Amino acid sequence: MSPGVNKEAKTIRLVFELARADHPRLYDDLIQFHKGVKRVNRLRVLAHDGLLLQSGLLIGASREPFSQYATSDAQEGSGEITNELFAPAFKG
């Protein structure tokens, strides 16, 4: 358990407004869901994943995992790409 967290923690209730101008990507993601439980659960998932990313427990996936090699001179069988697979995790 984290320091400063009480075993009998009180429930946090949040009510907030989000304008698209403030956070377009977040707004576009959340607006897909009707008001209510599904939208709240999506926000919970995004918040949880964000905390994991921020603390380094989750590593973000790239949409193009090998895009850095697109312009590289790496030849098939050279081992450059395989070596990257076993490299230490990126610490941001």
PAFI-930601 format. One record per residue: residue number from 1; residue in three letters; z negated, x, y negated of N, C-alpha, C, O, CB in turn. Coordinates in nm, 2 decimals. Glycine has a CB too. Layout:
BEGIN
> NUM,ALA,Z,X,Y,Z,X,Y,Z,X,Y,Z,X,Y,Z,X,Y
...
This chain:
BEGIN
> 1,MET,0.00,0.08,0.12,0.00,0.00,0.00,0.00,0.09,-0.12,-0.07,0.19,-0.13,-0.12,-0.10,0.00
> 2,SER,0.07,0.05,-0.22,0.08,0.13,-0.35,-0.05,0.12,-0.43,-0.12,0.02,-0.42,0.20,0.08,-0.43
> 3,PRO,-0.08,0.23,-0.50,-0.20,0.23,-0.58,-0.18,0.12,-0.69,-0.08,0.10,-0.75,-0.22,0.37,-0.65
> 4,GLY,-0.29,0.05,-0.72,-0.29,-0.05,-0.82,-0.25,-0.18,-0.78,-0.24,-0.28,-0.85,-0.20,0.00,-0.93
> 5,VAL,-0.22,-0.20,-0.64,-0.18,-0.33,-0.59,-0.29,-0.39,-0.52,-0.35,-0.33,-0.43,-0.05,-0.31,-0.49
> 6,ASN,-0.33,-0.50,-0.56,-0.45,-0.57,-0.50,-0.40,-0.65,-0.38,-0.29,-0.70,-0.38,-0.51,-0.67,-0.61
> 7,LYS,-0.49,-0.65,-0.27,-0.45,-0.72,-0.15,-0.43,-0.87,-0.18,-0.35,-0.94,-0.11,-0.56,-0.70,-0.05
> 8,GLU,-0.51,-0.92,-0.27,-0.50,-1.06,-0.31,-0.42,-1.08,-0.44,-0.47,-1.14,-0.54,-0.64,-1.13,-0.32
> 9,ALA,-0.30,-1.02,-0.44,-0.22,-1.02,-0.57,-0.18,-1.17,-0.60,-0.15,-1.25,-0.51,-0.10,-0.94,-0.55
> 10,LYS,-0.18,-1.20,-0.73,-0.15,-1.33,-0.78,0.01,-1.34,-0.78,0.08,-1.24,-0.79,-0.20,-1.36,-0.92
> 11,THR,0.05,-1.46,-0.76,0.20,-1.49,-0.77,0.25,-1.47,-0.91,0.18,-1.51,-1.01,0.23,-1.63,-0.71
> 12,ILE,0.36,-1.42,-0.92,0.43,-1.40,-1.06,0.53,-1.51,-1.07,0.62,-1.52,-0.98,0.49,-1.26,-1.07
> 13,ARG,0.53,-1.58,-1.18,0.63,-1.68,-1.20,0.71,-1.64,-1.32,0.66,-1.61,-1.43,0.56,-1.82,-1.23
> 14,LEU,0.84,-1.64,-1.30,0.93,-1.59,-1.41,1.03,-1.70,-1.45,1.08,-1.77,-1.36,1.01,-1.47,-1.37
> 15,VAL,1.05,-1.72,-1.58,1.15,-1.81,-1.63,1.22,-1.73,-1.73,1.16,-1.68,-1.83,1.09,-1.95,-1.69
> 16,PHE,1.35,-1.71,-1.72,1.42,-1.63,-1.82,1.56,-1.69,-1.84,1.62,-1.76,-1.76,1.43,-1.49,-1.77
> 17,GLU,1.62,-1.65,-1.95,1.76,-1.68,-1.98,1.84,-1.55,-1.97,1.80,-1.44,-2.01,1.77,-1.75,-2.12
> 18,LEU,1.96,-1.57,-1.92,2.05,-1.45,-1.90,2.19,-1.49,-1.96,2.25,-1.58,-1.91,2.07,-1.41,-1.76
> 19,ALA,2.23,-1.43,-2.06,2.36,-1.45,-2.12,2.46,-1.35,-2.06,2.42,-1.24,-2.03,2.36,-1.44,-2.28
> 20,ARG,2.58,-1.39,-2.05,2.68,-1.30,-1.99,2.70,-1.18,-2.08,2.73,-1.07,-2.03,2.82,-1.38,-1.98
> 21,ALA,2.69,-1.20,-2.21,2.70,-1.08,-2.30,2.60,-0.97,-2.27,2.62,-0.86,-2.30,2.69,-1.13,-2.44
> 22,ASP,2.48,-1.01,-2.22,2.37,-0.91,-2.20,2.40,-0.83,-2.08,2.40,-0.71,-2.08,2.24,-0.99,-2.18
> 23,HIS,2.44,-0.89,-1.96,2.47,-0.82,-1.84,2.58,-0.89,-1.76,2.55,-0.97,-1.68,2.34,-0.81,-1.75
> 24,PRO,2.70,-0.86,-1.80,2.82,-0.94,-1.74,2.82,-0.93,-1.59,2.85,-1.03,-1.52,2.95,-0.88,-1.79
> 25,ARG,2.80,-0.82,-1.53,2.81,-0.81,-1.38,2.70,-0.89,-1.31,2.73,-0.96,-1.21,2.80,-0.66,-1.33
> 26,LEU,2.58,-0.88,-1.36,2.47,-0.96,-1.31,2.49,-1.11,-1.33,2.47,-1.19,-1.23,2.33,-0.92,-1.37
> 27,TYR,2.54,-1.15,-1.44,2.57,-1.29,-1.47,2.67,-1.34,-1.38,2.66,-1.45,-1.32,2.61,-1.30,-1.62
> 28,ASP,2.78,-1.27,-1.36,2.89,-1.31,-1.28,2.85,-1.32,-1.13,2.89,-1.41,-1.06,3.01,-1.21,-1.29
> 29,ASP,2.76,-1.24,-1.09,2.71,-1.24,-0.95,2.62,-1.37,-0.93,2.64,-1.44,-0.84,2.63,-1.12,-0.92
> 30,LEU,2.53,-1.39,-1.03,2.44,-1.50,-1.01,2.50,-1.64,-1.04,2.46,-1.74,-0.98,2.32,-1.48,-1.11
> 31,ILE,2.60,-1.64,-1.12,2.66,-1.77,-1.16,2.74,-1.83,-1.04,2.77,-1.95,-1.03,2.76,-1.76,-1.28
> 32,GLN,2.76,-1.75,-0.94,2.83,-1.80,-0.81,2.75,-1.90,-0.74,2.80,-1.98,-0.66,2.87,-1.68,-0.72
> 33,PHE,2.61,-1.89,-0.76,2.52,-1.98,-0.69,2.48,-2.09,-0.78,2.46,-2.08,-0.90,2.40,-1.90,-0.64
> 34,HIS,2.46,-2.21,-0.72,2.41,-2.32,-0.79,2.26,-2.30,-0.83,2.19,-2.22,-0.77,2.42,-2.46,-0.71
> 35,LYS,2.22,-2.36,-0.93,2.08,-2.35,-0.97,1.99,-2.37,-0.86,2.01,-2.46,-0.77,2.04,-2.44,-1.09
> 36,GLY,1.88,-2.30,-0.85,1.78,-2.32,-0.74,1.76,-2.21,-0.65,1.77,-2.09,-0.69,1.82,-2.44,-0.66
> 37,VAL,1.72,-2.24,-0.53,1.67,-2.14,-0.43,1.77,-2.03,-0.40,1.73,-1.92,-0.40,1.63,-2.21,-0.30
> 38,LYS,1.90,-2.07,-0.39,2.00,-1.96,-0.35,2.01,-1.86,-0.46,2.02,-1.74,-0.44,2.13,-2.03,-0.32
> 39,ARG,2.01,-1.91,-0.59,2.03,-1.81,-0.70,1.90,-1.73,-0.71,1.91,-1.61,-0.74,2.05,-1.89,-0.83
> 40,VAL,1.78,-1.79,-0.70,1.66,-1.71,-0.70,1.65,-1.61,-0.59,1.61,-1.50,-0.61,1.54,-1.81,-0.69
> 41,ASN,1.69,-1.65,-0.47,1.69,-1.55,-0.36,1.79,-1.44,-0.38,1.76,-1.32,-0.35,1.73,-1.62,-0.23
> 42,ARG,1.90,-1.47,-0.44,2.00,-1.36,-0.47,1.94,-1.26,-0.57,1.96,-1.14,-0.56,2.13,-1.42,-0.53
> 43,LEU,1.87,-1.31,-0.67,1.81,-1.23,-0.77,1.70,-1.14,-0.71,1.68,-1.03,-0.74,1.75,-1.31,-0.89
> 44,ARG,1.63,-1.20,-0.62,1.52,-1.12,-0.54,1.58,-1.01,-0.46,1.53,-0.90,-0.47,1.44,-1.22,-0.45
> 45,VAL,1.70,-1.04,-0.39,1.76,-0.93,-0.32,1.81,-0.82,-0.41,1.79,-0.70,-0.38,1.88,-0.99,-0.24
> 46,LEU,1.87,-0.86,-0.52,1.92,-0.76,-0.61,1.81,-0.67,-0.67,1.82,-0.55,-0.68,2.00,-0.82,-0.73
> 47,ALA,1.70,-0.74,-0.70,1.58,-0.67,-0.76,1.52,-0.57,-0.65,1.49,-0.46,-0.68,1.47,-0.77,-0.81
> 48,HIS,1.51,-0.62,-0.53,1.45,-0.54,-0.42,1.54,-0.42,-0.40,1.49,-0.31,-0.39,1.44,-0.62,-0.30
> 49,ASP,1.67,-0.44,-0.38,1.77,-0.33,-0.36,1.77,-0.23,-0.47,1.77,-0.11,-0.45,1.91,-0.38,-0.33
> 50,GLY,1.75,-0.28,-0.59,1.75,-0.20,-0.71,1.62,-0.11,-0.71,1.63,0.01,-0.74,1.75,-0.28,-0.84
> 51,LEU,1.51,-0.16,-0.67,1.39,-0.08,-0.65,1.40,0.03,-0.55,1.36,0.14,-0.56,1.27,-0.17,-0.62
> 52,LEU,1.47,-0.01,-0.43,1.49,0.09,-0.33,1.58,0.20,-0.37,1.56,0.32,-0.34,1.55,0.02,-0.20
> 53,LEU,1.69,0.16,-0.45,1.78,0.27,-0.50,1.71,0.36,-0.60,1.72,0.48,-0.60,1.90,0.20,-0.57
> 54,GLN,1.63,0.30,-0.69,1.56,0.37,-0.79,1.46,0.47,-0.73,1.44,0.58,-0.78,1.49,0.28,-0.89
> 55,SER,1.39,0.43,-0.62,1.29,0.51,-0.56,1.35,0.61,-0.46,1.28,0.70,-0.40,1.19,0.43,-0.49
> 56,GLY,1.48,0.60,-0.43,1.55,0.69,-0.34,1.54,0.66,-0.20,1.58,0.74,-0.11,1.49,0.83,-0.36
> 57,LEU,1.49,0.54,-0.17,1.48,0.49,-0.03,1.61,0.43,0.02,1.63,0.41,0.15,1.37,0.40,-0.01
> 58,LEU,1.70,0.40,-0.07,1.83,0.34,-0.03,1.94,0.42,-0.11,1.92,0.45,-0.22,1.84,0.19,-0.06
> 59,ILE,2.04,0.45,-0.04,2.15,0.53,-0.10,2.27,0.43,-0.11,2.32,0.37,-0.02,2.19,0.65,-0.02
> 60,GLY,2.32,0.43,-0.24,2.44,0.34,-0.26,2.56,0.38,-0.19,2.59,0.50,-0.17,2.47,0.33,-0.41
> 61,ALA,2.64,0.28,-0.15,2.76,0.31,-0.07,2.88,0.31,-0.17,2.89,0.23,-0.26,2.79,0.20,0.04
> 62,SER,2.96,0.41,-0.16,3.08,0.41,-0.24,3.19,0.32,-0.18,3.20,0.31,-0.06,3.14,0.56,-0.25
> 63,ARG,3.27,0.26,-0.27,3.38,0.17,-0.22,3.49,0.26,-0.17,3.57,0.21,-0.08,3.43,0.08,-0.34
> 64,GLU,3.50,0.38,-0.21,3.60,0.48,-0.16,3.53,0.60,-0.11,3.52,0.70,-0.19,3.71,0.51,-0.27
> 65,PRO,3.47,0.60,0.01,3.39,0.72,0.06,3.46,0.85,0.05,3.39,0.95,0.03,3.34,0.69,0.19
> 66,PHE,3.59,0.86,0.07,3.65,0.99,0.08,3.75,1.01,-0.04,3.84,1.09,-0.03,3.73,1.01,0.21
> 67,SER,3.73,0.93,-0.15,3.81,0.94,-0.26,3.81,1.08,-0.33,3.91,1.13,-0.39,3.78,0.84,-0.37
> 68,GLN,3.70,1.15,-0.31,3.69,1.29,-0.37,3.79,1.39,-0.30,3.82,1.49,-0.36,3.55,1.34,-0.36
> 69,TYR,3.83,1.35,-0.19,3.92,1.44,-0.11,4.07,1.41,-0.13,4.16,1.47,-0.08,3.89,1.44,0.03
> 70,ALA,4.09,1.30,-0.21,4.23,1.25,-0.23,4.32,1.36,-0.29,4.44,1.38,-0.26,4.23,1.13,-0.31
> 71,THR,4.26,1.44,-0.38,4.34,1.54,-0.45,4.30,1.68,-0.40,4.35,1.78,-0.45,4.31,1.53,-0.60
> 72,SER,4.21,1.69,-0.30,4.16,1.81,-0.25,4.27,1.88,-0.16,4.36,1.81,-0.11,4.03,1.80,-0.17
> 73,ASP,4.26,2.00,-0.14,4.35,2.07,-0.05,4.30,2.07,0.10,4.35,2.15,0.18,4.37,2.22,-0.09
> 74,ALA,4.20,1.99,0.13,4.14,1.98,0.26,4.25,1.94,0.36,4.32,1.84,0.34,4.02,1.88,0.27
> 75,GLN,4.26,2.03,0.46,4.36,2.00,0.57,4.29,1.94,0.69,4.18,1.96,0.71,4.43,2.13,0.61
> 76,GLU,4.37,1.86,0.76,4.32,1.79,0.88,4.26,1.90,0.97,4.34,1.99,1.01,4.42,1.70,0.95
> 77,GLY,4.14,1.88,1.02,4.08,1.97,1.11,4.01,2.09,1.04,3.96,2.18,1.11,4.18,2.02,1.21
> 78,SER,4.02,2.10,0.91,3.96,2.22,0.84,3.80,2.21,0.84,3.74,2.32,0.83,4.01,2.22,0.70
> 79,GLY,3.75,2.09,0.86,3.60,2.09,0.86,3.54,2.06,0.72,3.42,2.03,0.72,3.55,2.21,0.91
> 80,GLU,3.61,2.06,0.62,3.55,2.03,0.48,3.49,1.89,0.48,3.38,1.88,0.42,3.66,2.05,0.37
> 81,ILE,3.57,1.80,0.53,3.52,1.66,0.52,3.40,1.64,0.61,3.30,1.58,0.58,3.63,1.56,0.55
> 82,THR,3.41,1.70,0.73,3.30,1.68,0.83,3.17,1.75,0.78,3.06,1.70,0.80,3.34,1.74,0.97
> 83,ASN,3.19,1.87,0.71,3.07,1.94,0.66,3.00,1.85,0.56,2.88,1.85,0.55,3.11,2.07,0.59
> 84,GLU,3.07,1.77,0.48,3.01,1.68,0.38,2.93,1.57,0.45,2.83,1.53,0.39,3.12,1.62,0.29
> 85,LEU,2.97,1.53,0.56,2.90,1.43,0.64,2.76,1.47,0.67,2.67,1.39,0.67,2.98,1.39,0.77
> 86,PHE,2.74,1.60,0.70,2.61,1.65,0.74,2.53,1.71,0.62,2.43,1.78,0.64,2.62,1.74,0.85
> 87,ALA,2.59,1.70,0.50,2.52,1.76,0.39,2.39,1.68,0.35,2.38,1.57,0.39,2.62,1.76,0.26
> 88,PRO,2.30,1.74,0.28,2.18,1.67,0.24,2.21,1.55,0.16,2.32,1.55,0.09,2.08,1.76,0.16
> 89,ALA,2.13,1.45,0.16,2.15,1.32,0.08,2.15,1.35,-0.06,2.07,1.44,-0.11,2.05,1.22,0.12
> 90,PHE,2.23,1.28,-0.14,2.23,1.29,-0.29,2.10,1.24,-0.34,2.06,1.13,-0.31,2.35,1.22,-0.35
> 91,LYS,2.04,1.32,-0.42,1.91,1.28,-0.49,1.94,1.26,-0.64,1.96,1.36,-0.71,1.79,1.38,-0.47
> 92,GLY,1.95,1.13,-0.69,1.99,1.10,-0.82,1.88,1.11,-0.92,1.90,1.09,-1.04,2.04,0.98,-0.83
